């Protein structure tokens, strides 16, 4: 009987997607995730409460390899690649261990983790080998979890799907950045988006996304290509969605603002708690305004909206203009160069244009551009 090999890798929760992807790139035929957070506040599909599980900062990623693969070499390669990323991400103390499995054990151990999962009101993720009948109004996303990038049930993916369900009304153009399994593109199509353009830097992800898309009928409106975030992209979109690491998200907000249509949306997920402020600041600096903030365990997701009619004016940039809450003097001088750049180069404000400035004291004020060179605004009136 053919045997399989199981490689278990224990890392901090933030490293789940990274380690899973690396293991797939190193030849794994499937990965499974053990995360204590999965048992927080949940019941199973029959209403039975999950047992109390001690919460840990670490998760276990289990990868499966045929006996023809030298797992010792895989382990060494993985350690080397993770070592290159220690400055990029805190993975904690990485632990690895291997076990030999019989083929029948492999089949049971691998597929038992994956069952149909109702993710949102409308969307259910179904493993490709499962014969599943949808109920009225239920939209099915078929995925092959053994191909790469998990099952689509990770908290960051769930919140991304909730966000898409919130903003899509039909007929939109969507950009899916770092598409991975393609699950968000498939969901966008099911929720009525007209055209979806999916990008990933990883050639494996591009192939996997395309294969998963082909498992779902009627997905001809999804176009998958290799790409580095939004660099070189010129397609304007109603919605841009990115479920990737926070340290990478901050590098796409400028391009997202360039490409998103008026009053369009930027959805970002994959943000660990400690990185939320950094991502929010990056999006707001680019010109977006926070509409929705979602939290599940240590993970954050958000929906930002583009709105040319508003601009946040931090009191540190014009401190002489704020006397107290509700009291300000004119004119307002924008002293920060980056803020000025967004106002006059990205938003292209000119003299006599009016915008709403949202000051750090929480007050919105209508302001008129007095002098572009001097970066001065006249405060016209208080709005709220």
TADARA-V117423 format. One record per run of one state. SS is the DSSP state (h for helix, s for strand, l for the rest). FROM is the first residue (numbers start at 0). LEN is the number of residues. If there is no record, write none. Layout:
BEGIN
((SS FROM LEN) (SS FROM LEN))
END
This chain:
BEGIN
((l 0 2) (s 2 10) (h 12 13) (l 25 5) (s 30 4) (l 34 1) (h 35 4) (l 39 3) (s 42 1) (l 43 5) (s 48 1) (l 49 8) (s 57 9) (l 66 4) (h 70 13) (l 83 11) (s 94 8) (h 102 9) (l 111 5) (s 116 2) (l 118 4) (s 122 5) (l 127 11) (s 138 5) (l 143 11) (h 154 13) (l 167 5) (s 172 5) (l 177 5) (h 182 8) (l 190 4) (s 194 6) (l 200 2) (h 202 12) (l 214 7) (s 221 5) (l 226 10) (s 236 7) (l 243 2) (h 245 4) (l 249 3) (h 252 7) (s 259 13) (h 272 14) (l 286 1) (s 287 9) (l 296 2) (s 298 8) (l 306 3) (s 309 4) (l 313 1) (h 314 3) (l 317 1) (h 318 3) (s 321 3) (l 324 2) (s 326 2) (l 328 3) (s 331 2) (l 333 3) (h 336 10) (l 346 7) (s 353 6) (l 359 4) (s 363 8) (l 371 4) (s 375 7) (l 382 2))
END
